[in-house]
């Protein structure tokens, strides 16, 4: 039962994170006020990384910023390690 809630949680947080990422991409191309990188990273670290990381490369947004990518990949590694430890 808790696995189902975890999947629903990760999907919900991931979808919100992807919406924020797409909104930031739109604002970047239209030279409008942007979403802070810190906000995007927070959504990655609370579980949105599983949908946000592929979306970054699909929409080609933030995928060339090395510092941003290090933090994003660190979030993925931390989540995978945490899930592996929890479900082993």
DSSP file (Angstrom, degrees, kcal/mol; ACC not computed):
  #  RESIDUE AA STRUCTURE BP1 BP2  ACC     N-H-->O    O-->H-N    N-H-->O    O-->H-N    TCO  KAPPA ALPHA  PHI   PSI    X-CA   Y-CA   Z-CA
    1    1 A X     >        0   0    0      0, 0.0     4,-1.6     0, 0.0     3,-0.2   0.000 360.0 360.0 360.0 -42.4    0.0    0.0    0.0
    2    2 A X  H  >  +     0   0    0      1,-0.2     4,-2.2     2,-0.2     5,-0.1   0.825 360.0  59.6 -68.2 -28.5    2.8    2.5    0.8
    3    3 A X  H  > S+     0   0    0      2,-0.2     4,-2.3     1,-0.2    -1,-0.2   0.895 103.6  51.4 -64.0 -38.9    4.5    1.8   -2.5
    4    4 A X  H  > S+     0   0    0      2,-0.2     4,-2.4     1,-0.2    -1,-0.2   0.911 110.1  48.6 -63.4 -42.6    1.3    2.9   -4.3
    5    5 A X  H  X S+     0   0    0     -4,-1.6     4,-2.7     2,-0.2    -2,-0.2   0.881 110.3  52.1 -65.0 -37.9    1.3    6.2   -2.3
    6    6 A X  H  X S+     0   0    0     -4,-2.2     4,-2.9     2,-0.2    -2,-0.2   0.920 110.0  48.2 -63.9 -43.8    5.0    6.7   -3.1
    7    7 A X  H  X S+     0   0    0     -4,-2.3     4,-2.4     2,-0.2    -2,-0.2   0.923 113.0  47.6 -63.3 -44.3    4.4    6.2   -6.8
    8    8 A X  H  X S+     0   0    0     -4,-2.4     4,-2.6     2,-0.2    -2,-0.2   0.922 113.1  49.4 -61.9 -44.0    1.4    8.6   -6.8
    9    9 A X  H  X S+     0   0    0     -4,-2.7     4,-2.8     1,-0.2     5,-0.3   0.943 111.8  47.5 -59.8 -49.5    3.5   11.2   -4.8
   10   10 A X  H  X S+     0   0    0     -4,-2.9     4,-2.2     1,-0.2    -1,-0.2   0.875 113.2  48.9 -63.4 -37.5    6.5   10.9   -7.2
   11   11 A X  H  X S+     0   0    0     -4,-2.4     4,-2.6    -5,-0.2    -1,-0.2   0.931 113.0  46.9 -65.5 -45.2    4.2   11.3  -10.2
   12   12 A X  H  X S+     0   0    0     -4,-2.6     4,-2.1     2,-0.2    -2,-0.2   0.940 116.1  43.4 -63.2 -47.7    2.4   14.3   -8.7
   13   13 A X  H  X S+     0   0    0     -4,-2.8     4,-2.4     1,-0.2    -1,-0.2   0.891 114.6  51.9 -65.5 -38.6    5.6   16.1   -7.7
   14   14 A X  H  X S+     0   0    0     -4,-2.2     4,-2.5    -5,-0.3    -2,-0.2   0.904 108.6  49.3 -64.3 -42.1    7.2   15.2  -11.0
   15   15 A X  H  X S+     0   0    0     -4,-2.6     4,-2.3     2,-0.2    -2,-0.2   0.922 112.3  48.0 -64.4 -43.7    4.3   16.6  -13.0
   16   16 A X  H  X S+     0   0    0     -4,-2.1     4,-2.3     1,-0.2    -2,-0.2   0.918 112.1  50.7 -62.3 -42.0    4.4   19.8  -11.1
   17   17 A X  H  X S+     0   0    0     -4,-2.4     4,-2.4     2,-0.2    -2,-0.2   0.896 109.9  48.9 -62.3 -41.2    8.2   20.0  -11.5
   18   18 A X  H  X S+     0   0    0     -4,-2.5     4,-2.9     2,-0.2     5,-0.2   0.892 109.4  52.8 -66.8 -39.0    7.9   19.5  -15.3
   19   19 A X  H  X S+     0   0    0     -4,-2.3     4,-2.4     2,-0.2    -2,-0.2   0.927 110.9  47.4 -60.9 -43.8    5.2   22.2  -15.5
   20   20 A X  H  X S+     0   0    0     -4,-2.3     4,-2.4     2,-0.2    -2,-0.2   0.913 112.5  49.6 -62.6 -42.1    7.6   24.6  -13.7
   21   21 A X  H  X S+     0   0    0     -4,-2.4     4,-2.2     2,-0.2    -2,-0.2   0.918 112.7  46.3 -63.4 -44.5   10.5   23.6  -16.0
   22   22 A X  H  X S+     0   0    0     -4,-2.9     4,-2.5     2,-0.2    -1,-0.2   0.876 111.6  52.4 -66.3 -37.3    8.4   24.1  -19.1
   23   23 A X  H  X S+     0   0    0     -4,-2.4     4,-2.6    -5,-0.2    -2,-0.2   0.912 109.4  49.2 -64.1 -41.8    7.1   27.4  -17.7
   24   24 A X  H  X S+     0   0    0     -4,-2.4     4,-2.3     2,-0.2    -2,-0.2   0.893 110.2  51.1 -64.7 -39.1   10.7   28.6  -17.1
   25   25 A X  H  X S+     0   0    0     -4,-2.2     4,-2.1     2,-0.2    -2,-0.2   0.925 111.1  48.3 -62.0 -44.9   11.7   27.5  -20.7
   26   26 A X  H  X S+     0   0    0     -4,-2.5     4,-1.4     1,-0.2    -2,-0.2   0.928 112.8  47.7 -60.8 -45.4    8.7   29.5  -22.0
   27   27 A X  H  <>S+     0   0    0     -4,-2.6     5,-2.7     1,-0.2    -1,-0.2   0.856 109.6  54.1 -66.0 -34.3    9.7   32.6  -20.0
   28   28 A X  H ><5S+     0   0    0     -4,-2.3     3,-0.9     1,-0.2    -1,-0.2   0.904 110.1  45.7 -66.3 -41.0   13.3   32.3  -21.0
   29   29 A X  H 3<5S+     0   0    0     -4,-2.1    -1,-0.2     1,-0.2    -2,-0.2   0.740 116.9  45.0 -75.6 -21.3   12.4   32.3  -24.7
   30   30 A X  T 3<5S-     0   0    0     -4,-1.4    -1,-0.2    -5,-0.2    -2,-0.2   0.218 110.5-119.9-105.5  13.8   10.0   35.2  -24.3
   31   31 A X  T < 5 +     0   0    0     -3,-0.9     2,-0.2     1,-0.2    -3,-0.2   0.890  65.1 138.7  50.7  50.3   12.4   37.2  -22.1
   32   32 A X      < -     0   0    0     -5,-2.7    -1,-0.2     1,-0.1    -2,-0.0  -0.611  64.6 -60.0-113.2 176.0   10.1   37.3  -19.1
   33   33 A X        -     0   0    0     -2,-0.2     2,-0.2     1,-0.1    -1,-0.1  -0.349  63.4-140.2 -57.4 133.0   10.6   36.9  -15.4
   34   34 A X        -     0   0    0     -7,-0.1     2,-0.4    -3,-0.1   -10,-0.1  -0.520  11.5-107.2-101.0 162.8   12.1   33.5  -14.7
   35   35 A X        -     0   0    0     -2,-0.2    -1,-0.0   -15,-0.2     5,-0.0  -0.729  47.8-105.9 -83.2 135.4   11.6   30.8  -12.1
   36   36 A X     >  -     0   0    0     -2,-0.4     4,-1.7     1,-0.1     3,-0.4  -0.312  15.6-130.3 -65.1 143.7   14.5   30.7   -9.7
   37   37 A X  H  > S+     0   0    0      1,-0.2     4,-2.8     2,-0.2     5,-0.2   0.860 109.2  61.6 -60.1 -34.9   16.9   27.7  -10.1
   38   38 A X  H  > S+     0   0    0      1,-0.2     4,-2.3     2,-0.2    -1,-0.2   0.893 102.3  50.6 -59.0 -40.4   16.6   27.1   -6.4
   39   39 A X  H  > S+     0   0    0     -3,-0.4     4,-2.0     2,-0.2    -1,-0.2   0.915 110.6  48.5 -64.3 -43.1   12.9   26.5   -6.8
   40   40 A X  H  X S+     0   0    0     -4,-1.7     4,-1.7     1,-0.2    -2,-0.2   0.904 111.6  50.1 -63.8 -40.9   13.5   24.0   -9.6
   41   41 A X  H  X S+     0   0    0     -4,-2.8     4,-2.9     2,-0.2    -2,-0.2   0.889 106.2  55.5 -65.8 -38.1   16.1   22.2   -7.5
   42   42 A X  H  X S+     0   0    0     -4,-2.3     4,-1.8     1,-0.2    -1,-0.2   0.936 108.0  48.7 -59.1 -45.2   13.7   22.1   -4.5
   43   43 A X  H  <>S+     0   0    0     -4,-2.0     5,-2.6     1,-0.2     6,-0.3   0.847 111.6  50.6 -64.8 -32.9   11.2   20.3   -6.7
   44   44 A X  I ><>S+     0   0    0     -4,-1.7     3,-1.5     4,-0.2     5,-1.3   0.945 111.0  47.7 -65.4 -47.6   13.9   17.9   -7.9
   45   45 A X  I 3<5S+     0   0    0     -4,-2.9    -2,-0.2     1,-0.3    -1,-0.2   0.750 105.8  57.4 -70.3 -24.4   15.0   17.1   -4.4
   46   46 A X  I 3<5S-     0   0    0     -4,-1.8    -1,-0.3    -5,-0.2    -2,-0.2   0.409 136.1 -76.7 -88.2   6.0   11.5   16.5   -3.1
   47   47 A X  I X 5S+     0   0    0     -3,-1.5     3,-0.7    -5,-0.1   -33,-0.2   0.374 103.5 109.0 126.2  -3.9   11.0   13.8   -5.8
   48   48 A X  I >>< +     0   0    0     -5,-2.6     4,-2.7     1,-0.2     3,-1.2   0.544  54.3  93.6 -79.1  -4.6   10.4   15.5   -9.1
   49   49 A X  H 3><S+     0   0    0     -5,-1.3     4,-2.2     1,-0.3     5,-0.3   0.795  72.9  65.9 -60.3 -31.0   13.8   14.5  -10.5
   50   50 A X  H <4 S+     0   0    0     -3,-0.7     4,-0.3     1,-0.2    -1,-0.3   0.795 118.0  24.0 -66.7 -27.3   12.4   11.3  -12.1
   51   51 A X  H <> S+     0   0    0     -3,-1.2     4,-1.6    -4,-0.2    -2,-0.2   0.709 120.9  57.2-103.4 -29.0   10.3   13.3  -14.5
   52   52 A X  H  X S+     0   0    0     -4,-2.7     4,-2.3     2,-0.2    -3,-0.2   0.886 100.5  56.0 -72.4 -38.6   12.2   16.6  -14.5
   53   53 A X  H  X S+     0   0    0     -4,-2.2     4,-1.2    -5,-0.2    -1,-0.2   0.949 111.3  41.9 -63.7 -49.2   15.6   15.2  -15.6
   54   54 A X  H  > S+     0   0    0     -5,-0.3     4,-2.2    -4,-0.3     3,-0.3   0.904 113.5  54.8 -62.0 -37.2   14.3   13.6  -18.8
   55   55 A X  H  X S+     0   0    0     -4,-1.6     4,-2.8     1,-0.2     5,-0.3   0.869 100.3  60.4 -63.4 -35.8   12.2   16.7  -19.5
   56   56 A X  H  <>S+     0   0    0     -4,-2.3     5,-2.3     1,-0.2     4,-0.4   0.899 111.9  38.5 -56.8 -41.2   15.3   18.9  -19.2
   57   57 A X  H  <5S+     0   0    0     -4,-1.2    -1,-0.2    -3,-0.3    -2,-0.2   0.809 114.5  53.7 -82.7 -29.9   16.8   17.0  -22.1
   58   58 A X  H  <5S+     0   0    0     -4,-2.2    -2,-0.2     1,-0.2    -3,-0.2   0.935 120.1  31.8 -68.9 -45.7   13.6   16.6  -24.1
   59   59 A X  T  <5S-     0   0    0     -4,-2.8    -1,-0.2    -5,-0.2    -2,-0.2   0.468 107.7-126.6 -91.5  -0.1   12.8   20.4  -24.1
   60   60 A X  T   5 +     0   0    0     -4,-0.4     2,-0.4    -5,-0.3    -3,-0.2   0.949  57.9 144.1  56.4  56.1   16.5   21.3  -24.1
   61   61 A X      < -     0   0    0     -5,-2.3    -1,-0.2    -6,-0.2    -2,-0.1  -0.990  68.7 -10.2-130.0 126.3   16.4   23.5  -21.0
   62   62 A X  S    S+     0   0    0     -2,-0.4     3,-0.4     1,-0.1     7,-0.1   0.545  94.6 119.5  68.6   9.7   19.1   23.8  -18.4
   63   63 A X  S    S+     0   0    0     -7,-0.3    -1,-0.1     1,-0.2    -6,-0.1   0.591  71.8  48.9 -84.7  -7.6   20.9   20.8  -19.9
   64   64 A X  S    S+     0   0    0     -4,-0.1     2,-0.9     5,-0.0    -1,-0.2   0.512  83.4  99.1-104.3  -7.0   24.1   22.8  -20.8
   65   65 A X     >  -     0   0    0     -3,-0.4     4,-2.5     1,-0.2     5,-0.2  -0.715  57.9-163.5 -83.3 108.6   24.5   24.4  -17.4
   66   66 A X  H  > S+     0   0    0     -2,-0.9     4,-2.3     1,-0.2    -1,-0.2   0.914  86.0  49.2 -61.4 -47.2   27.2   22.3  -15.7
   67   67 A X  H  > S+     0   0    0      1,-0.2     4,-1.6     2,-0.2    -1,-0.2   0.900 112.6  48.6 -61.7 -40.6   26.5   23.5  -12.1
   68   68 A X  H  > S+     0   0    0      1,-0.2     4,-2.2     2,-0.2    -1,-0.2   0.921 110.9  50.8 -64.7 -43.0   22.8   23.0  -12.5
   69   69 A X  H  X S+     0   0    0     -4,-2.5     4,-3.0     1,-0.2     5,-0.3   0.868 104.5  57.0 -64.5 -37.4   23.3   19.5  -13.9
   70   70 A X  H  X S+     0   0    0     -4,-2.3     4,-2.0     1,-0.2    -1,-0.2   0.931 110.2  44.6 -59.2 -45.1   25.6   18.4  -11.0
   71   71 A X  H  X S+     0   0    0     -4,-1.6     4,-2.0     2,-0.2    -1,-0.2   0.903 114.0  50.1 -67.4 -40.2   22.9   19.3   -8.5
   72   72 A X  H  X S+     0   0    0     -4,-2.2     4,-1.9     2,-0.2    -2,-0.2   0.934 112.6  45.4 -63.7 -46.7   20.2   17.5  -10.6
   73   73 A X  H  X S+     0   0    0     -4,-3.0     4,-2.5     1,-0.2    -1,-0.2   0.848 110.0  55.6 -67.5 -32.5   22.2   14.3  -11.0
   74   74 A X  H  X S+     0   0    0     -4,-2.0     4,-2.5    -5,-0.3    -1,-0.2   0.893 106.2  51.7 -64.4 -38.7   23.1   14.4   -7.3
   75   75 A X  H  X S+     0   0    0     -4,-2.0     4,-2.5     2,-0.2    -2,-0.2   0.915 110.1  49.1 -62.7 -42.3   19.3   14.5   -6.5
   76   76 A X  H  X S+     0   0    0     -4,-1.9     4,-2.7     2,-0.2     5,-0.2   0.934 111.8  47.8 -62.9 -46.2   18.8   11.5   -8.8
   77   77 A X  H  X S+     0   0    0     -4,-2.5     4,-2.6     1,-0.2     5,-0.2   0.917 112.3  50.0 -61.6 -42.9   21.6    9.5   -7.2
   78   78 A X  H  X S+     0   0    0     -4,-2.5     4,-2.5     2,-0.2    -1,-0.2   0.916 112.7  46.4 -62.9 -43.2   20.3   10.4   -3.7
   79   79 A X  H  X S+     0   0    0     -4,-2.5     4,-2.7     2,-0.2     5,-0.2   0.922 113.3  48.1 -66.1 -43.8   16.7    9.3   -4.6
   80   80 A X  H  X S+     0   0    0     -4,-2.7     4,-2.6     2,-0.2    -2,-0.2   0.923 113.8  47.5 -63.7 -42.8   17.8    6.1   -6.2
   81   81 A X  H  X S+     0   0    0     -4,-2.6     4,-2.6    -5,-0.2    -2,-0.2   0.914 113.1  49.0 -64.0 -42.1   20.1    5.2   -3.2
   82   82 A X  H  X S+     0   0    0     -4,-2.5     4,-2.1    -5,-0.2    -2,-0.2   0.904 113.5  45.5 -64.3 -41.8   17.3    6.1   -0.8
   83   83 A X  H  X S+     0   0    0     -4,-2.7     4,-2.2     2,-0.2    -2,-0.2   0.899 112.7  50.9 -68.6 -40.0   14.8    3.9   -2.6
   84   84 A X  H  X S+     0   0    0     -4,-2.6     4,-0.7    -5,-0.2    -2,-0.2   0.931 112.6  46.5 -62.0 -44.6   17.2    1.1   -3.0
   85   85 A X  H  < S+     0   0    0     -4,-2.6     3,-0.4     1,-0.2    -1,-0.2   0.885 113.9  48.8 -65.0 -37.9   18.0    1.2    0.7
   86   86 A X  H  < S+     0   0    0     -4,-2.1    -1,-0.2     1,-0.2    -2,-0.2   0.843 119.6  35.0 -70.8 -34.5   14.3    1.4    1.6
   87   87 A X  H  <        0   0    0     -4,-2.2    -1,-0.2     1,-0.2    -2,-0.2   0.262 360.0 360.0-109.5  12.1   13.1   -1.5   -0.6
   88   88 A X     <        0   0    0     -4,-0.7    -1,-0.2    -3,-0.4    -2,-0.1   0.497 360.0 360.0 -79.9 360.0   16.0   -3.9   -0.4
